[in-house]
Amino acid sequence: MMDSDAIPVMGLGLITSLGRQVAENHEAVKGGKTGIRHLERGEGPPYLQYGAPSLDPVIPDMPKKIFSQMKFLNRGARLGFHAALEALGSLGADHGVPPERRALFVASGDHTQAGCEFMLPAIGDALAGSGPRELDQVKLNRSAMNKVNPFFLLDSLQNNLFSFLSAYCQFMGPNTSLASFSPGGGHALELAARSIRFGQADMALAVGYGSWINDISLYELHGLGLLSSCRGGASSYRPLDRGRDGFIAGEGGAAVLLMSREAAERASSQYPAALLQGCGNCSETASPHSIRVPDDVTVRVMQKTLEFCAMNPGDLGCVIPHGSGSRDGDRSELNSILKVLGESADRVPVWGLKAYTGHMGAASDLAEIILGIEAVREQRISGTLHFEQTERDFLPLRISPSAQQLRGSSFLSVSYGIGGQSSAAIVRVA
């Protein structure tokens, strides 16, 4: 693909446990800070004691009729909304793109409403004055009428943010809502890029959000063997390190705004934040009836994306892997990176980011693209947090706990999920 076909990135938005804006997150990562910390959860298994709760999103003033629909947005969706507003705000209101030429793709890996906390006030009333195992059904029904949000079922719908953003920001062009967890943000970004490349839209917003910090989600993730035991506290999260034992969950929202070159030139005299050179998506499975991570989970998606962009691996400034910190997942991914980089393995830095924010589901891959843009602009990446040494097979790879200078203005970001779904994007900093 010629660079003239690359798509301008005109806006970025990010909220994580590190901060409410892109700049705050970038500065925290540059300073080697993590948003993961001890949570006051009382008694419970170690993996329930550490997480990365984000800052509360800031909601702007809006017309009363639109604001009334906010009640359908759960916490995770509000994080995505906050990120979307930052991405759009960086462009300004006078962009000149009519609503029917605005595309919207929202990815949700959200588990905000997976628990039953909304019933606790009513259950407490129904147990008052009763025995330890007796529930007064009459009290429960009466209390539920007054103390349980009547919209609790609607809060759990995955397309609430998509619907709200469509109305509030007037996105009436190509659009859809996705629910594919970890690689969801990458899927949304590719759909946004396609809508621009095929001439279906002049502006396209990709949003990813996720909240994985409620107890039900954590128990399920633990049951799948994906969570760290947290025996070493927040520093237990060690992506790509030989001592890794799983990830620590977090929550956040991330958004990337794309525009056609013509619309970008009309909207702003400034250069775009970056250029999206290409995206790729693949699916790999270990066997037809298994969700085990295959041996080379991201080889094909990285190769296809490099081929689409007509790039050699050695042209990359760095690779940002999924790096969830799971034993099998990181091994498979590092094996994939080693094969793809080949003779360039000792020259192209590999930079794991999830230990800074926690794993945020569908928000993580877009967040890592955003942080990659900010870092490559300064030609310097921070270290892979808590990293000491990887396995012997992967020693040729350039992974470091310390900051590294970069050469080259493009980077490759990769994500994958359970079942072998994988996505990749190559971005060049303008």
C-alpha positions in Angstrom: 0.0 0.0 0.0 1.3 3.4 -0.9 1.7 5.9 1.9 -0.7 8.2 0.1 -3.4 5.6 0.8 -2.8 5.8 4.5 -5.7 7.2 6.6 -5.2 10.3 8.7 -5.8 9.8 12.5 -7.3 13.1 13.5 -8.4 12.5 17.1 -7.5 10.4 20.1 -9.3 9.8 23.4 -8.3 7.7 26.5 -9.4 7.2 30.0 -7.7 4.5 32.3 -6.6 4.1 35.9 -3.7 6.4 34.9 -5.7 9.4 33.9 -8.7 11.0 32.1 -6.9 12.2 29.0 -4.4 11.0 26.5 -1.7 13.4 27.8 -2.1 12.2 31.4 -1.9 8.6 30.4 1.2 9.2 28.3 3.0 11.1 31.0 2.2 8.3 33.6 3.6 5.6 31.2 6.6 7.7 30.5 7.2 8.0 34.2 6.9 4.2 34.8 3.8 4.5 36.9 1.1 1.8 37.1 -2.6 2.3 37.8 -2.9 -1.1 39.4 -3.2 -0.9 43.2 -4.6 -2.7 46.2 -8.4 -2.6 46.4 -10.4 -2.6 49.6 -12.5 -5.7 49.0 -12.4 -7.2 52.5 -11.9 -11.0 52.7 -11.3 -12.9 49.5 -8.8 -14.7 47.3 -5.6 -12.8 46.4 -6.7 -12.2 42.8 -9.6 -10.2 44.1 -7.4 -7.8 46.0 -5.7 -6.0 43.1 -7.1 -4.1 40.1 -7.1 -0.9 38.2 -10.3 1.1 38.7 -10.4 4.1 36.4 -11.2 7.6 37.3 -14.9 8.6 37.0 -15.6 10.0 33.6 -16.6 13.6 33.2 -20.0 14.1 31.6 -20.5 17.4 29.8 -23.7 19.5 29.8 -26.2 18.3 27.2 -29.8 18.9 26.2 -32.2 17.5 28.8 -33.8 15.1 26.3 -30.4 13.5 25.4 -29.2 13.5 29.0 -32.2 11.5 30.1 -30.8 8.6 28.0 -27.7 8.6 30.1 -29.4 6.4 32.6 -29.0 3.5 30.2 -25.2 3.8 30.2 -23.4 1.7 32.7 -20.0 2.5 34.1 -18.0 0.9 31.3 -20.1 2.6 28.6 -19.5 6.0 30.3 -15.8 5.4 30.1 -16.1 4.8 26.4 -18.3 7.9 26.0 -15.7 10.0 27.8 -12.9 8.8 25.5 -15.1 9.4 22.4 -15.7 13.0 23.4 -12.0 13.6 23.9 -11.2 12.2 20.4 -13.9 14.3 18.8 -13.0 17.4 20.8 -9.5 17.4 19.4 -10.9 18.0 16.0 -13.4 20.8 16.9 -17.0 21.3 15.9 -16.4 22.9 12.5 -15.2 19.8 10.6 -17.8 20.2 7.9 -18.7 16.5 7.7 -22.5 15.9 7.3 -24.1 13.3 9.6 -24.7 10.8 6.8 -20.9 10.8 6.1 -19.9 10.0 9.7 -19.3 6.3 10.6 -19.3 4.8 14.0 -17.9 1.4 15.3 -18.1 0.6 19.0 -16.5 -2.5 20.6 -17.5 -3.6 24.0 -15.8 -6.1 26.2 -17.8 -4.9 29.2 -18.8 -6.8 32.3 -20.0 -3.9 34.4 -23.4 -5.4 35.0 -22.3 -9.1 35.3 -23.1 -9.1 39.1 -26.2 -8.6 41.1 -25.2 -5.7 43.3 -28.3 -3.7 42.2 -30.4 -6.2 44.2 -28.5 -5.8 47.5 -30.6 -3.0 49.1 -33.8 -5.0 48.5 -32.3 -8.3 49.7 -31.0 -6.6 52.8 -34.5 -5.3 53.6 -36.0 -8.8 53.0 -33.5 -10.4 55.4 -34.0 -7.9 58.2 -35.6 -9.5 61.2 -35.5 -12.9 59.5 -33.4 -16.0 60.1 -30.0 -16.3 58.3 -31.6 -18.4 55.5 -35.1 -16.9 55.4 -36.1 -14.3 52.8 -39.3 -12.4 53.3 -40.7 -12.4 49.7 -43.3 -9.7 50.4 -40.6 -7.3 51.8 -38.3 -8.2 48.9 -41.0 -7.3 46.3 -42.0 -4.1 48.1 -38.4 -2.9 48.6 -37.4 -3.8 45.0 -40.1 -1.4 43.7 -38.4 1.5 45.5 -34.7 0.5 45.7 -33.9 -1.4 42.5 -33.3 0.5 39.2 -36.1 -0.5 36.9 -33.7 -0.2 34.0 -31.2 -2.8 35.3 -31.7 -5.2 32.4 -31.2 -2.4 29.9 -28.0 -1.4 31.6 -26.4 -4.7 30.6 -27.1 -4.3 26.8 -23.8 -4.2 24.8 -25.0 -1.6 22.3 -26.1 1.2 24.7 -23.1 3.3 24.1 -23.4 2.8 20.3 -27.0 4.0 20.3 -26.3 6.9 22.6 -23.2 8.1 20.6 -25.1 7.8 17.3 -27.8 10.2 18.6 -25.6 12.6 20.6 -22.8 13.0 18.0 -25.1 12.5 14.9 -23.2 9.6 13.3 -25.6 8.4 10.7 -23.3 6.7 8.2 -22.0 3.1 8.2 -22.0 1.8 11.8 -22.2 -1.3 14.0 -21.7 -2.5 17.6 -19.2 -5.3 18.3 -18.7 -7.6 21.3 -15.5 -9.6 20.7 -13.6 -8.7 23.9 -9.8 -8.4 23.6 -9.4 -7.8 19.9 -12.7 -5.9 19.6 -11.1 -2.4 19.4 -8.9 -3.6 16.6 -12.0 -5.0 14.7 -13.7 -1.6 15.2 -10.6 0.2 13.9 -10.5 -1.9 10.7 -14.2 -1.4 10.0 -13.6 2.4 10.5 -10.7 2.3 8.1 -12.7 0.3 5.5 -15.5 2.8 5.6 -13.0 5.6 4.8 -11.0 3.6 2.2 -14.1 2.5 0.3 -15.5 6.0 0.2 -18.5 5.2 2.4 -17.7 7.9 5.0 -15.5 11.0 5.4 -15.2 10.6 9.2 -15.1 7.3 11.2 -14.9 6.9 15.0 -13.6 3.6 16.5 -14.3 3.2 20.2 -13.4 0.4 22.6 -14.4 0.1 26.3 -14.4 -2.6 29.0 -14.7 -3.1 32.7 -13.5 -6.4 34.1 -13.2 -5.5 37.8 -16.5 -6.8 39.3 -16.3 -10.0 41.4 -18.3 -12.2 39.0 -16.0 -11.4 36.1 -12.9 -12.0 38.2 -14.2 -15.4 39.4 -14.9 -16.4 35.8 -11.5 -15.2 34.6 -9.8 -17.0 37.4 -11.7 -20.2 36.5 -10.2 -19.9 33.0 -6.8 -19.7 34.6 -6.1 -16.2 33.2 -5.6 -14.1 36.3 -2.4 -13.5 38.3 -2.3 -14.8 41.8 -1.0 -11.4 42.8 1.4 -12.9 45.4 3.8 -10.0 44.7 1.1 -7.3 44.8 0.7 -5.0 41.8 4.2 -5.9 40.5 2.9 -9.5 40.0 1.7 -8.4 36.6 4.7 -9.3 34.4 3.8 -9.5 30.7 6.4 -11.3 28.5 8.5 -12.2 31.6 9.4 -15.8 32.3 7.8 -15.4 35.8 4.4 -14.3 34.5 1.4 -16.0 36.0 -1.6 -14.2 34.4 -3.1 -10.7 34.2 -4.6 -8.2 36.5 -8.0 -6.8 35.3 -8.8 -3.2 34.8 -11.3 -0.9 33.0 -11.1 2.0 30.6 -12.2 3.5 27.3 -10.3 4.4 24.2 -11.2 6.1 20.9 -9.5 6.8 17.6 -11.0 9.2 15.0 -10.2 8.7 11.3 -10.9 11.0 8.4 -10.5 10.9 4.6 -7.6 13.0 3.4 -9.9 15.5 1.7 -12.1 15.9 4.8 -9.0 16.2 7.0 -7.5 19.0 4.8 -10.8 20.9 4.9 -11.2 20.5 8.7 -7.8 21.4 9.9 -4.6 23.1 8.7 -2.6 21.0 11.3 -1.0 17.7 10.4 -2.9 14.6 11.6 -1.8 12.9 14.8 -0.7 9.9 12.8 -1.5 7.8 9.7 -3.1 4.4 9.9 -1.2 2.5 7.3 -3.1 -0.8 7.5 -5.1 -3.3 9.6 -5.5 -7.0 9.6 -7.7 -9.6 11.3 -7.3 -13.4 11.4 -8.6 -16.3 13.4 -6.4 -19.2 14.6 -7.4 -22.3 16.6 -5.3 -25.0 18.2 -7.9 -27.6 17.1 -11.6 -27.5 15.9 -12.9 -28.2 19.4 -10.4 -26.3 21.7 -10.0 -22.8 22.9 -6.3 -23.5 23.8 -3.9 -20.9 22.4 -2.3 -22.1 19.2 1.5 -22.2 18.9 1.7 -19.2 16.6 -1.4 -17.2 17.5 -0.5 -13.9 15.7 1.9 -14.9 12.9 -0.6 -14.7 10.1 -2.2 -11.4 11.2 1.2 -9.7 11.5 2.4 -11.0 8.2 -0.8 -10.0 6.4 -0.7 -6.5 7.8 3.0 -6.0 6.9 2.2 -7.3 3.3 -0.8 -5.0 3.0 1.4 -2.0 4.0 4.3 -3.2 1.7 6.7 -3.1 4.7 9.6 -5.2 5.9 9.7 -6.2 9.6 12.9 -4.2 10.0 11.1 -1.0 9.0 9.2 -1.0 12.3 10.1 1.3 15.1 8.6 -1.2 17.6 6.1 -4.0 18.1 3.4 -3.6 20.8 2.2 -7.2 21.5 -1.1 -8.2 23.2 1.1 -9.3 26.2 -1.7 -10.4 28.5 0.8 -12.1 30.8 -0.7 -15.6 30.6 1.8 -18.4 30.4 0.6 -20.0 27.1 -0.6 -16.8 25.5 2.6 -14.8 25.9 4.7 -17.8 24.8 2.7 -18.3 21.6 2.8 -14.6 20.9 6.5 -14.2 21.5 7.1 -17.2 19.3 5.0 -15.5 16.6 6.9 -12.2 16.9 10.3 -14.0 16.7 9.2 -15.7 13.5 7.9 -12.6 11.9 10.8 -10.3 12.8 13.4 -12.9 11.8 16.8 -11.2 11.4 15.4 -8.0 12.7 14.5 -9.5 16.1 17.5 -7.9 17.9 16.8 -4.5 16.4 13.0 -3.9 16.8 11.9 -3.3 20.4 9.0 -5.3 21.8 7.0 -3.2 24.3 4.4 -4.7 26.6 1.9 -2.1 28.0 -0.9 -3.9 30.0 1.0 -3.8 33.3 0.5 0.0 33.3 -3.3 0.0 33.0 -4.4 -3.6 33.7 -6.2 -5.6 31.1 -9.2 -3.5 29.9 -10.8 -5.9 27.4 -11.9 -4.2 24.2 -10.3 -0.9 25.3 -6.8 -2.2 25.6 -5.8 -2.6 21.9 -7.0 0.9 21.0 -5.3 2.3 24.2 -2.0 0.7 23.2 -2.2 2.2 19.7 -2.8 5.6 21.3 0.1 5.3 23.7 2.2 4.0 20.8 1.5 7.1 18.8 2.5 9.4 21.7 5.7 7.4 22.4 6.8 7.1 18.7 6.3 10.8 18.3 9.0 11.3 20.9 11.1 8.5 19.5 11.2 6.9 22.9 9.3 4.1 24.6 9.3 3.4 28.3 10.2 -0.1 29.7 8.0 -3.1 29.9 6.9 -2.8 33.5 8.1 -5.5 35.9 10.0 -7.3 33.2 13.2 -9.0 34.2 14.0 -11.8 31.7 12.0 -13.9 29.2 12.4 -17.6 28.4 15.6 -18.8 26.8 13.9 -19.3 23.4 13.0 -15.6 23.2 16.3 -14.0 24.4 17.0 -12.7 20.8 13.9 -10.4 21.2 14.6 -6.8 22.4 12.4 -6.6 25.5 13.6 -4.3 28.2 12.4 -2.9 31.6 14.2 0.3 30.7 13.3 3.1 28.3 14.6 2.6 24.7 15.2 5.0 21.9 13.5 4.2 18.6 14.4 4.4 15.0 11.6 4.5 12.5 8.3 6.2 12.7 6.0 3.2 12.2 4.9 0.6 14.8 2.9 -2.6 14.8 0.2 -3.2 17.5 -1.2 -6.7 18.0 -4.1 -8.1 20.0 -5.7 -11.5 20.3 -8.5 -13.2 22.3 -9.8 -16.5 23.5 -10.4 -18.8 20.6 -7.6 -17.4 18.5 -9.2 -14.1 17.2 -6.4 -11.7 16.4 -6.0 -8.2 15.0 -3.1 -6.0 14.1 -2.6 -2.4 13.0 0.4 -0.5 11.6 0.5 3.2 12.4 3.0 5.8 11.2 3.5 8.9 13.3 3.2 11.9 11.0 
